[in-house]
Amino acid sequence: MDLDYTTLDLHLMVNLDLSSNKLVGQIPGELTLLSGLRGLNLSCNFLYGRIPTMIGDMRLLESLDLSNNHLSGTIPQSFSAFISLSKLNLSHNNLMGPIPKGNQIQTLDDPSIYANNPLLCGNPLQKKCPEVEAPQAPEEVANEEGKLEKVMFYMVIMLGFATGFWGVVGSLVYKKNWRPVYFNFVDRKADMVYVTVAVKAAKLRRRLRRV
């Protein structure tokens, strides 16, 4: 039975097989709008470029075959959005990077799915993905930064001491009439401290004698 699909009826399409047709070019992103597709086969063509990023929007896909093309780039993370995918073939391409994890994609653990993509890594392949380490500053640079911090610390201390010291001494040098007031104040405070200490000491002696 021949079916004629118009633009309005495309969402009714459940299977699309364009394999072995010598198709050339990139997979159009608009293809992912066929949200009702359950089977998509584009294998054995001359397709190149990246797999459409939003291919995971075709959540009802049960079979996806993109093998034997010249596809490159990473496998989109949206692959983890598939919930019904039971058949997948991405072999014989130029894909690279880690294989996505999560949901249905993680149950497809046959390494042949990703065969002849030498730059792919991660489960179910034996090739593990290299761990990305945070860049570290060279040891010499770190030592220089440590020395600079110490110098700045001591400079701040010296500056604070100099400001406090000359703030008092400088005022007494240039303001002679302040000197008697200042020294009288210091003497009173010293006497107050002496009296306080003497009273405390006397009380302590009395308690010790009673004991």
VEXVO-275392 format. One record per residue: residue in one letter; x, y, z of N, C-alpha, C, O in turn; residue number from 1. Coordinates in Angstrom, 3 decimals, padded with zeros to 6 digits. Layout:
% VEXVO-275392
 residuo     n.px     n.py     n.pz    ca.px    ca.py    ca.pz     c.px     c.py     c.pz     o.px     o.py     o.pz num
       a        X        Y        Z        X        Y        Z        X        Y        Z        X        Y        Z NUM
...
//
This chain:
% VEXVO-275392
 residuo     n.px     n.py     n.pz    ca.px    ca.py    ca.pz     c.px     c.py     c.pz     o.px     o.py     o.pz num
       m  000.847 -001.180  000.000  000.000  000.000  000.000  000.886  001.234  000.000  001.766  001.361  000.851   1
       d  000.669  002.139 -000.934  001.415  003.396 -001.021  000.696  004.466 -000.203 -000.519  004.633 -000.299   2
       l  001.481  005.188  000.605  000.924  006.267  001.416  001.549  007.584  000.991  002.755  007.662  000.757   3
       d  000.737  008.600  000.895  001.214  009.930  000.508  001.168  010.825  001.735  000.098  011.143  002.256   4
       y  002.368  011.231  002.191  002.442  012.072  003.391  002.598  013.531  002.994  003.477  013.877  002.205   5
       t  001.761  014.367  003.531  001.905  015.814  003.355  002.629  016.372  004.570  002.940  015.649  005.517   6
       t  002.891  017.671  004.523  003.597  018.315  005.639  002.840  018.151  006.946  003.445  017.967  008.002   7
       l  001.517  018.218  006.873  000.709  018.131  008.075  000.666  016.718  008.636  000.388  016.519  009.819   8
       d  000.943  015.728  007.774  000.823  014.339  008.206  002.163  013.700  008.563  002.213  012.510  008.874   9
       l  003.249  014.472  008.523  004.568  013.904  008.776  004.685  013.332  010.181  005.437  012.385  010.408  10
       h  003.946  013.903  011.120  004.055  013.413  012.490  003.459  012.019  012.640  003.627  011.377  013.677  11
       l  002.752  011.544  011.589  002.178  010.201  011.626  003.171  009.143  011.158  002.933  007.949  011.345  12
       m  004.286  009.565  010.550  005.262  008.613  010.035  005.932  007.890  011.191  006.369  008.516  012.157  13
       v  006.011  006.556  011.085  006.590  005.762  012.163  007.893  005.090  011.757  008.633  004.604  012.613  14
       n  008.185  005.059  010.440  009.416  004.403  010.005  009.972  005.134  008.789  009.231  005.490  007.872  15
       l  011.290  005.355  008.792  011.944  006.034  007.680  013.251  005.317  007.378  014.164  005.305  008.204  16
       d  013.340  004.717  006.189  014.522  003.968  005.773  015.075  004.589  004.493  014.484  004.444  003.424  17
       l  016.196  005.271  004.602  016.874  005.878  003.452  018.262  005.277  003.275  019.155  005.925  002.730  18
       s  018.445  004.048  003.731  019.759  003.409  003.676  020.165  003.071  002.242  019.324  002.848  001.370  19
       s  021.496  003.040  002.026  022.085  002.622  000.734  021.520  003.423 -000.433  021.123  002.865 -001.456  20
       n  021.493  004.743 -000.259  020.978  005.611 -001.318  022.019  006.606 -001.832  021.696  007.496 -002.619  21
       k  023.256  006.456 -001.392  024.340  007.360 -001.810  024.031  008.822 -001.470  024.394  009.740 -002.205  22
       l  023.355  009.007 -000.343  023.051  010.367  000.106  024.330  011.063  000.572  025.182  010.449  001.214  23
       v  024.454  012.341  000.244  025.632  013.125  000.602  025.184  014.367  001.361  024.145  014.952  001.055  24
       g  025.975  014.765  002.354  025.680  015.978  003.120  025.491  015.687  004.589  025.796  014.590  005.057  25
       q  024.993  016.656  005.310  024.776  016.520  006.744  023.345  016.071  007.031  022.438  016.290  006.229  26
       i  023.164  015.448  008.174  021.812  015.056  008.600  021.068  016.325  009.002  021.502  017.007  009.930  27
       p  019.970  016.665  008.344  019.262  017.917  008.675  018.677  017.879  010.088  018.089  016.879  010.500  28
       g  018.843  018.970  010.815  018.301  019.041  012.170  016.793  018.931  012.207  016.222  018.484  013.201  29
       e  016.138  019.343  011.112  014.678  019.280  011.055  014.166  017.848  011.154  013.004  017.618  011.487  30
       l  015.037  016.891  010.862  014.623  015.482  010.940  014.174  015.112  012.349  013.338  014.225  012.522  31
       t  014.720  015.780  013.347  014.372  015.469  014.739  012.951  015.907  015.092  012.440  015.561  016.158  32
       l  012.313  016.669  014.199  010.922  017.075  014.450  009.945  015.934  014.204  008.775  016.028  014.572  33
       l  010.417  014.859  013.584  009.550  013.687  013.366  009.466  012.895  014.669  010.024  011.805  014.792  34
       s  008.772  013.458  015.613  008.749  012.911  016.975  008.027  011.573  017.079  008.163  010.872  018.081  35
       g  007.245  011.207  016.030  006.520  009.938  016.088  007.297  008.765  015.517  006.820  007.631  015.557  36
       l  008.508  009.024  014.978  009.282  007.940  014.367  009.665  006.877  015.395  010.056  007.182  016.522  37
       r  009.540  005.613  014.966  009.993  004.499  015.797  011.203  003.809  015.178  011.931  003.086  015.858  38
       g  011.411  004.038  013.881  012.566  003.460  013.210  013.181  004.462  012.255  012.471  005.082  011.463  39
       l  014.511  004.630  012.321  015.221  005.542  011.427  016.501  004.855  010.967  017.344  004.474  011.779  40
       n  016.635  004.699  009.630  017.808  004.035  009.066  018.409  004.920  007.972  017.821  005.114  006.908  41
       l  019.604  005.453  008.270  020.335  006.278  007.298  021.679  005.644  006.967  022.594  006.334  006.518  42
       s  021.806  004.352  007.181  023.094  003.671  007.030  023.514  003.561  005.572  022.706  003.691  004.652  43
       c  024.841  003.312  005.392  025.421  003.043  004.070  025.163  004.181  003.081  024.724  003.965  001.951  44
       n  025.450  005.392  003.541  025.399  006.565  002.683  026.742  007.291  002.786  027.730  006.720  003.249  45
       f  026.769  008.529  002.359  027.990  009.327  002.442  027.735  010.582  003.298  028.236  011.666  002.997  46
       l  026.962  010.411  004.345  026.635  011.523  005.238  027.852  011.896  006.080  028.616  011.030  006.506  47
       y  028.019  013.180  006.309  029.144  013.649  007.119  028.653  014.722  008.093  027.475  015.081  008.104  48
       g  029.570  015.219  008.899  029.201  016.223  009.900  028.745  015.573  011.199  028.971  014.385  011.428  49
       r  028.114  016.352  012.023  027.709  015.892  013.352  026.292  015.308  013.354  025.457  015.643  012.514  50
       i  026.056  014.436  014.312  024.696  013.950  014.563  023.907  015.118  015.161  024.420  015.784  016.060  51
       p  022.682  015.395  014.700  021.906  016.517  015.243  021.837  016.493  016.770  021.563  015.459  017.379  52
       t  022.088  017.638  017.362  022.158  017.743  018.824  020.860  017.305  019.498  020.892  016.673  020.554  53
       m  019.705  017.641  018.887  018.414  017.378  019.520  017.798  016.060  019.075  016.579  015.902  019.131  54
       i  018.620  015.110  018.634  018.083  013.826  018.201  017.363  013.101  019.340  016.509  012.249  019.097  55
       g  017.707  013.440  020.571  017.043  012.842  021.728  015.586  013.232  021.857  014.843  012.621  022.625  56
       d  015.157  014.282  021.086  013.745  014.652  021.110  012.867  013.579  020.456  011.657  013.556  020.678  57
       m  013.463  012.694  019.655  012.718  011.597  019.029  012.626  010.451  020.036  013.191  009.377  019.827  58
       r  011.925  010.692  021.102  011.929  009.794  022.260  011.329  008.418  021.972  011.610  007.455  022.686  59
       l  010.506  008.323  020.928  009.836  007.053  020.649  010.683  006.117  019.793  010.265  004.993  019.517  60
       l  011.858  006.557  019.371  012.697  005.713  018.530  012.989  004.377  019.204  013.406  004.319  020.361  61
       e  012.757  003.314  018.452  013.092  001.968  018.923  014.305  001.415  018.181  014.998  000.527  018.677  62
       s  014.556  001.958  016.969  015.682  001.492  016.159  016.319  002.691  015.470  015.632  003.499  014.845  63
       l  017.640  002.799  015.592  018.381  003.901  014.973  019.668  003.339  014.375  020.492  002.760  015.083  64
       d  019.830  003.515  013.068  021.018  002.996  012.378  021.646  004.128  011.565  021.084  004.580  010.567  65
       l  022.822  004.578  012.010  023.574  005.621  011.304  024.935  005.089  010.850  025.849  005.864  010.571  66
       s  025.058  003.788  010.780  026.348  003.157  010.492  026.792  003.374  009.052  026.000  003.731  008.180  67
       n  028.108  003.144  008.827  028.702  003.208  007.494  028.457  004.547  006.799  027.973  004.612  005.669  68
       n  028.809  005.608  007.520  028.805  006.953  006.968  030.145  007.611  007.305  031.121  006.929  007.616  69
       h  030.176  008.921  007.241  031.396  009.655  007.601  031.086  010.677  008.698  031.646  011.773  008.710  70
       l  030.199  010.312  009.608  029.801  011.209  010.690  030.966  011.438  011.642  031.755  010.529  011.900  71
       s  031.068  012.654  012.163  032.171  013.003  013.058  031.633  013.748  014.276  030.426  013.938  014.425  72
       g  032.553  014.165  015.141  032.147  014.862  016.360  031.739  013.888  017.455  031.919  012.677  017.327  73
       t  031.197  014.426  018.516  030.804  013.602  019.663  029.359  013.109  019.505  028.569  013.676  018.752  74
       i  029.045  012.048  020.231  027.667  011.559  020.285  026.876  012.505  021.190  027.260  012.693  022.344  75
       p  025.786  013.106  020.708  025.047  014.084  021.527  024.601  013.497  022.864  024.213  012.333  022.954  76
       q  024.668  014.333  023.896  024.240  013.909  025.219  022.743  013.612  025.262  022.266  012.911  026.155  77
       s  022.006  014.153  024.285  020.563  013.910  024.261  020.224  012.451  023.995  019.065  012.061  024.137  78
       f  021.218  011.620  023.607  020.976  010.179  023.459  020.452  009.579  024.767  019.737  008.578  024.754  79
       s  020.808  010.190  025.875  020.366  009.661  027.163  018.871  009.878  027.395  018.312  009.373  028.368  80
       a  018.216  010.641  026.489  016.773  010.890  026.636  015.924  009.790  026.017  014.717  009.744  026.256  81
       f  016.530  008.895  025.220  015.754  007.802  024.612  015.197  006.891  025.707  015.880  006.567  026.678  82
       i  013.934  006.488  025.522  013.302  005.629  026.530  012.862  004.283  025.961  012.513  003.373  026.712  83
       s  012.880  004.154  024.605  012.408  002.906  023.988  013.436  002.291  023.057  013.156  001.276  022.420  84
       l  014.607  002.875  022.964  015.608  002.422  021.989  016.118  001.028  022.349  016.629  000.795  023.445  85
       s  015.963  000.104  021.388  016.427 -001.268  021.614  017.463 -001.702  020.584  018.190 -002.671  020.803  86
       k  017.533 -000.990  019.465  018.516 -001.296  018.430  019.234 -000.015  018.040  018.608  000.985  017.689  87
       l  020.561 -000.064  018.106  021.365  001.105  017.787  022.617  000.647  017.057  023.245 -000.340  017.440  88
       n  022.978  001.375  015.993  024.198  001.064  015.257  024.849  002.375  014.804  024.319  003.081  013.946  89
       l  025.993  002.682  015.391  026.760  003.874  015.018  028.132  003.497  014.472  029.024  004.341  014.388  90
       s  028.301  002.249  014.108  029.615  001.744  013.701  030.066  002.335  012.363  029.269  002.855  011.581  91
       h  031.390  002.230  012.134  031.997  002.664  010.871  031.709  004.136  010.572  031.170  004.484  009.522  92
       n  032.082  004.977  011.517  032.034  006.420  011.348  033.331  007.012  011.893  034.310  006.297  012.109  93
       n  033.327  008.304  012.109  034.504  008.972  012.682  034.136  009.694  013.976  034.641  010.782  014.253  94
       l  033.266  009.088  014.754  032.811  009.689  016.007  033.931  009.664  017.043  034.841  008.838  016.977  95
       m  033.845  010.579  017.992  034.898  010.698  018.990  034.312  011.095  020.344  033.157  011.509  020.443  96
       g  035.143  010.959  021.393  034.745  011.393  022.722  034.003  010.322  023.506  033.907  009.178  023.063  97
       p  033.475  010.693  024.678  032.807  009.712  025.547  031.421  009.320  025.046  030.708  010.124  024.446  98
       i  031.058  008.071  025.306  029.716  007.583  024.993  028.774  008.051  026.100  029.073  007.852  027.277  99
       p  027.639  008.670  025.747  026.720  009.187  026.778  026.226  008.081  027.712  026.188  006.905  027.352 100
       k  025.850  008.498  028.923  025.320  007.571  029.914  023.886  007.964  030.258  023.449  009.087  030.007 101
       g  023.163  006.996  030.844  021.838  007.300  031.364  020.709  006.663  030.577  020.790  006.505  029.359 102
       n  019.651  006.299  031.297  018.416  005.765  030.730  018.672  004.580  029.797  019.476  003.699  030.103 103
       q  017.974  004.569  028.650  017.979  003.412  027.765  019.335  003.171  027.119  019.713  002.020  026.897 104
       i  020.067  004.223  026.817  021.337  004.085  026.110  022.325  003.227  026.889  023.181  002.571  026.295 105
       q  022.213  003.226  028.198  023.156  002.475  029.022  022.882  000.974  029.006  023.746  000.185  029.387 106
       t  021.692  000.575  028.570  021.377 -000.855  028.492  021.900 -001.485  027.201  021.938 -002.709  027.079 107
       l  022.300 -000.657  026.245  022.824 -001.158  024.975  024.327 -001.333  025.131  025.108 -000.436  024.812 108
       d  024.716 -002.497  025.623  026.101 -002.722  026.029  026.888 -003.597  025.065  027.863 -004.234  025.461 109
       d  026.470 -003.632  023.797  027.197 -004.413  022.793  028.258 -003.508  022.155  027.900 -002.517  021.519 110
       p  029.546 -003.817  022.305  030.605 -002.960  021.751  030.528 -002.797  020.241  031.015 -001.800  019.707 111
       s  029.917 -003.770  019.530  029.838 -003.675  018.068  029.006 -002.477  017.616  029.125 -002.034  016.473 112
       i  028.170 -001.956  018.503  027.364 -000.771  018.182  028.266  000.394  017.785  027.908  001.206  016.932 113
       y  029.455  000.468  018.422  030.362  001.604  018.225  031.636  001.200  017.491  032.622  001.935  017.529 114
       a  031.638  000.041  016.822  032.846 -000.485  016.182  033.380  000.469  015.112  032.625  001.183  014.452 115
       n  034.713  000.455  014.963  035.384  001.278  013.945  035.093  002.772  014.102  034.911  003.495  013.122 116
       n  035.057  003.206  015.344  035.118  004.619  015.709  036.288  004.736  016.690  036.072  004.794  017.900 117
       p  037.519  004.770  016.183  038.695  004.624  017.058  038.837  005.697  018.132  039.561  005.497  019.108 118
       l  038.162  006.828  017.972  038.318  007.914  018.944  037.198  007.942  019.987  037.152  008.842  020.826 119
       l  036.299  006.958  019.935  035.271  006.856  020.976  035.848  006.188  022.218  036.789  005.399  022.126 120
       c  035.282  006.507  023.381  035.748  005.899  024.628  034.594  005.772  025.609  033.537  006.377  025.430 121
       g  034.814  004.975  026.649  033.796  004.769  027.674  033.031  003.479  027.461  033.157  002.840  026.417 122
       n  032.230  003.092  028.458  031.436  001.860  028.374  030.470  001.922  027.202  029.877  002.969  026.942 123
       p  030.302  000.771  026.466  030.809 -000.577  026.764  032.156 -000.899  026.114  032.556 -002.063  026.088 124
       l  032.854  000.093  025.597  034.153 -000.136  024.971  035.218 -000.377  026.033  035.085  000.058  027.176 125
       q  036.268 -001.072  025.639  037.370 -001.305  026.570  038.230 -000.056  026.753  038.945  000.078  027.746 126
       k  038.153  000.850  025.789  038.944  002.076  025.874  038.302  003.037  026.862  037.173  003.486  026.662 127
       k  039.019  003.346  027.916  038.508  004.249  028.939  038.806  005.700  028.563  039.825  006.002  027.942 128
       c  037.899  006.582  028.952  038.103  008.003  028.673  039.125  008.576  029.654  039.072  008.277  030.847 129
       p  040.047  009.393  029.163  041.032  010.002  030.072  040.352  010.963  031.032  039.429  011.687  030.660 130
       e  040.821  010.958  032.269  040.274  011.881  033.265  040.822  013.272  033.010  042.018  013.465  032.790 131
       v  039.909  014.237  033.046  040.310  015.624  032.816  040.731  016.229  034.144  039.922  016.363  035.062 132
       e  041.987  016.587  034.238  042.510  017.183  035.468  042.520  018.699  035.342  042.799  019.253  034.279 133
       a  042.212  019.344  036.442  042.250  020.801  036.464  043.678  021.279  036.283  044.590  020.748  036.918 134
       p  043.891  022.273  035.427  045.254  022.771  035.220  045.837  023.337  036.500  045.178  024.075  037.233 135
       q  047.079  022.977  036.752  047.756  023.443  037.963  048.821  024.453  037.593  049.492  024.325  036.569 136
       a  048.966  025.438  038.422  049.982  026.452  038.194  051.357  025.845  038.412  051.533  025.032  039.319 137
       p  052.335  026.223  037.599  053.694  025.713  037.795  054.183  025.986  039.204  053.799  026.981  039.819 138
       e  055.032  025.103  039.716  055.506  025.213  041.099  056.237  026.516  041.329  056.096  027.122  042.391 139
       e  057.022  026.966  040.346  057.777  028.214  040.515  056.836  029.396  040.663  057.064  030.290  041.477 140
       v  055.757  029.388  039.851  054.783  030.482  039.944  054.112  030.485  041.310  053.909  031.546  041.902 141
       a  053.765  029.293  041.819  053.124  029.193  043.140  054.056  029.713  044.231  053.611  030.405  045.147 142
       n  055.366  029.381  044.138  056.331  029.857  045.132  056.456  031.371  045.091  056.534  032.022  046.133 143
       e  056.476  031.932  043.880  056.586  033.382  043.749  055.366  034.073  044.348  055.486  035.109  045.002 144
       e  054.182  033.485  044.116  052.969  034.076  044.690  053.004  034.018  046.216  052.560  034.950  046.886 145
       g  053.541  032.902  046.772  053.647  032.789  048.228  054.585  033.831  048.806  054.290  034.429  049.841 146
       k  055.719  034.055  048.142  056.669  035.068  048.610  056.063  036.465  048.544  056.245  037.271  049.456 147
       l  055.346  036.744  047.470  054.719  038.058  047.327  053.697  038.300  048.425  053.606  039.408  048.954 148
       e  052.922  037.267  048.776  051.933  037.411  049.845  052.604  037.715  051.180  052.110  038.541  051.948 149
       k  053.733  037.049  051.465  054.455  037.316  052.717  054.964  038.741  052.766  054.834  039.421  053.783 150
       v  055.550  039.196  051.651  056.077  040.567  051.600  054.957  041.569  051.827  055.123  042.527  052.583 151
       m  053.802  041.354  051.169  052.675  042.266  051.337  052.174  042.255  052.773  051.782  043.297  053.300 152
       f  052.182  041.077  053.417  051.725  040.964  054.802  052.595  041.803  055.740  052.085  042.559  056.566 153
       y  053.925  041.658  055.598  054.839  042.407  056.462  054.788  043.904  056.162  054.927  044.720  057.073 154
       m  054.592  044.267  054.919  054.500  045.692  054.574  053.273  046.330  055.225  053.332  047.457  055.715 155
       v  052.162  045.591  055.222  050.943  046.119  055.841  051.150  046.309  057.348  050.729  047.315  057.918 156
       i  051.815  045.314  057.995  052.083  045.438  059.434  052.967  046.643  059.726  052.679  047.424  060.633 157
       m  054.042  046.791  058.959  054.965  047.917  059.168  054.276  049.249  058.923  054.501  050.213  059.655 158
       l  053.433  049.304  057.888  052.713  050.532  057.601  051.756  050.893  058.728  051.642  052.059  059.106 159
       g  051.064  049.881  059.268  050.152  050.143  060.379  050.888  050.616  061.623  050.435  051.534  062.306 160
       f  052.042  049.978  061.922  052.828  050.393  063.077  053.339  051.818  062.921  053.270  052.620  063.852 161
       a  053.860  052.127  061.713  054.397  053.459  061.476  053.308  054.511  061.585  053.525  055.586  062.144 162
       t  052.119  054.191  061.042  051.016  055.155  061.109  050.609  055.423  062.553  050.426  056.573  062.950 163
       g  050.469  054.346  063.342  050.092  054.526  064.748  051.160  055.246  065.554  050.860  056.128  066.360 164
       f  052.427  054.856  065.325  053.528  055.445  066.088  053.669  056.937  065.798  053.690  057.756  066.716 165
       w  053.766  057.280  064.518  053.956  058.682  064.173  052.687  059.492  064.359  052.745  060.716  064.475 166
       g  051.527  058.817  064.391  050.311  059.555  064.688  050.331  060.122  066.092  049.794  061.203  066.335 167
       v  050.960  059.384  067.041  051.066  059.860  068.431  052.298  060.734  068.614  052.213  061.866  069.092 168
       v  053.461  060.176  068.217  054.713  060.906  068.442  054.760  062.199  067.634  055.190  063.240  068.131 169
       g  054.302  062.117  066.355  054.317  063.308  065.508  053.456  064.411  066.079  053.820  065.585  066.024 170
       s  052.296  064.030  066.637  051.425  065.043  067.234  052.107  065.725  068.417  051.982  066.937  068.593 171
       l  052.828  064.949  069.227  053.510  065.522  070.402  054.695  066.381  069.983  055.036  067.342  070.673 172
       v  055.331  066.046  068.856  056.480  066.833  068.395  056.032  068.192  067.881  056.652  069.211  068.186 173
       y  054.964  068.210  067.106  054.522  069.468  066.484  053.565  070.263  067.367  053.431  071.474  067.186 174
       k  052.908  069.623  068.298  051.976  070.305  069.204  052.538  070.245  070.622  052.230  069.324  071.378 175
       k  053.365  071.234  070.979  054.001  071.225  072.289  052.992  071.337  073.424  053.196  070.758  074.490 176
       n  051.910  072.072  073.210  050.911  072.248  074.266  050.140  070.965  074.540  049.436  070.873  075.546 177
       w  050.262  069.968  073.658  049.588  068.691  073.893  050.391  067.783  074.821  049.857  066.854  075.427 178
       r  051.695  068.080  074.915  052.555  067.158  075.661  052.130  067.007  077.128  051.967  065.881  077.600 179
       p  051.942  068.143  077.876  051.542  067.984  079.290  050.227  067.219  079.431  050.080  066.365  080.306 180
       v  049.284  067.538  078.563  047.987  066.857  078.639  048.158  065.359  078.418  047.577  064.541  079.132 181
       y  048.969  065.013  077.412  049.151  063.604  077.088  049.832  062.862  078.232  049.377  061.798  078.652 182
       f  050.946  063.443  078.740  051.688  062.743  079.790  050.898  062.680  081.089  050.997  061.697  081.824 183
       n  050.108  063.725  081.385  049.239  063.666  082.569  048.219  062.541  082.427  047.918  061.823  083.380 184
       f  047.700  062.410  081.216  046.735  061.343  080.970  047.387  059.980  081.182  046.809  059.093  081.811 185
       v  048.609  059.823  080.643  049.311  058.557  080.792  049.609  058.273  082.262  049.460  057.143  082.726 186
       d  050.034  059.312  082.993  050.335  059.126  084.416  049.097  058.707  085.189  049.166  057.824  086.044 187
       r  047.956  059.338  084.892  046.733  058.978  085.602  046.332  057.532  085.326  045.927  056.797  086.227 188
       k  046.453  057.145  084.062  046.112  055.768  083.726  047.060  054.771  084.397  046.643  053.704  084.850 189
       a  048.346  055.143  084.451  049.318  054.254  085.095  049.027  054.137  086.584  049.094  053.048  087.152 190
       d  048.703  055.270  087.217  048.366  055.239  088.643  047.109  054.405  088.891  047.031  053.650  089.859 191
       m  046.137  054.554  088.006  044.898  053.807  088.160  045.163  052.299  088.067  044.630  051.513  088.851 192
       v  045.987  051.917  087.104  046.320  050.511  086.963  047.081  050.012  088.184  046.834  048.908  088.668 193
       y  048.019  050.840  088.686  048.818  050.433  089.843  047.931  050.235  091.066  048.085  049.262  091.803 194
       v  046.981  051.184  091.279  046.090  051.083  092.433  045.208  049.853  092.317  045.004  049.133  093.295 195
       t  044.692  049.615  091.137  043.824  048.458  090.926  044.559  047.155  091.215  044.030  046.266  091.882 196
       v  045.794  047.052  090.701  046.590  045.850  090.926  046.912  045.686  092.404  046.850  044.577  092.935 197
       a  047.259  046.798  093.078  047.610  046.739  094.501  046.424  046.289  095.344  046.577  045.485  096.264 198
       v  045.220  046.819  095.023  044.018  046.432  095.773  043.715  044.955  095.570  043.408  044.245  096.527 199
       k  043.800  044.488  094.323  043.540  043.075  094.039  044.546  042.186  094.779  044.181  041.154  095.343 200
       a  045.815  042.602  094.767  046.849  041.803  095.424  046.604  041.733  096.925  046.788  040.687  097.546 201
       a  046.180  042.877  097.512  045.919  042.899  098.955  044.762  041.969  099.316  044.845  041.233  100.299 202
       k  043.684  041.997  098.528  042.543  041.115  098.778  042.941  039.652  098.664  042.487  038.808  099.437 203
       l  043.788  039.368  097.699  044.230  037.995  097.510  045.059  037.511  098.700  044.918  036.370  099.141 204
       r  045.924  038.385  099.214  046.734  038.005  100.388  045.830  037.702  101.578  046.060  036.724  102.289 205
       r  044.799  038.529  101.809  043.896  038.314  102.940  043.197  036.956  102.835  043.062  036.243  103.829 206
       r  042.758  036.606  101.630  042.084  035.333  101.467  043.034  034.174  101.716  042.649  033.161  102.300 207
       l  044.280  034.326  101.271  045.252  033.262  101.496  045.566  033.071  102.986  045.773  031.952  103.456 208
       r  045.596  034.196  103.715  045.870  034.104  105.157  044.728  033.404  105.892  044.961  032.635  106.824 209
       r  043.471  033.679  105.459  042.323  033.042  106.122  042.327  031.525  105.877  041.925  030.735  106.732 210
       v  042.789  031.156  104.694  042.827  029.727  104.400  043.895  029.029  105.228  044.072  027.816  105.112 211
//
